[in-house]
Amino acid sequence: FVGHKALEAIRAQGGAASKLVGLVLEDRGVLRGHQAVIVPGTDLRGEVTSGTYSPTLERSIAFARVPRQTTDKVLVDIRGKHLPARVVKLPFVRNGRILIDL
């Protein structure tokens, strides 16, 4: 297909520079798209792709594209405040059952 050569080049360099993860906000607030995700102790940054409040989890959740080196704790820039968030494995919920540790 058309993008075959580009994907082979990425694979040869060790893979993509970023990954898609789930975020759960630890404090009060609502995660929204295009908010900056900061990896503490580094200059690495990512971005929330989409976010909202989850009534099932009773917390704010989001999908985010972050650097591959990201660990389990990040900060999200919400209107100038850096609020702590936890990186979790997707999906958050399936068939009404919570699949992440709260």
C-alpha positions, -999 to +999 in steps of 0.1 A: +000+000+000+010+037-003+024+041+032+044+009+033+078+025+029+071+051+056+061+025+081+092+004+073+113+034+080+096+040+114+101+003+123+138+005+113+143+034+137+129+015+167+092+023+164+070+053+168+081+082+191+047+083+209+020+060+222-017+063+229-027+059+266-056+064+289-054+091+316-074+093+349-073+127+366-064+125+403-079+159+412-111+177+404-113+190+369-123+179+334-098+168+308-104+182+273-088+178+239-055+197+231-045+201+267-007+196+273+005+165+291+038+170+309+061+141+319+075+152+353+113+155+355+118+158+317+111+182+289+088+157+272+053+167+264+022+151+249-013+161+242-048+150+252-067+138+221-101+136+238-114+138+273-146+140+294-161+132+327-170+095+333-201+089+353-192+052+357-158+060+371-168+092+388-136+108+375-123+127+345-108+105+318-090+110+285-071+095+256-036+111+252-007+108+228+024+108+249+061+102+244+071+065+245+093+071+277+062+081+297+058+063+330+026+059+351+024+095+365+020+127+344+008+163+348-020+179+327-020+216+321-056+227+327-059+265+324-024+271+337-026+246+366-006+214+364-029+187+378-017+151+384-030+123+363-024+086+362-016+066+330-038+035+327-043+007+302-072+010+278-102+004+279-115+020+310-148+002+312-163-027+292-200-038+295-205-016+326-175-033+344-146-011+355-113-025+342-088-001+358-077+003+394-092+034+410 
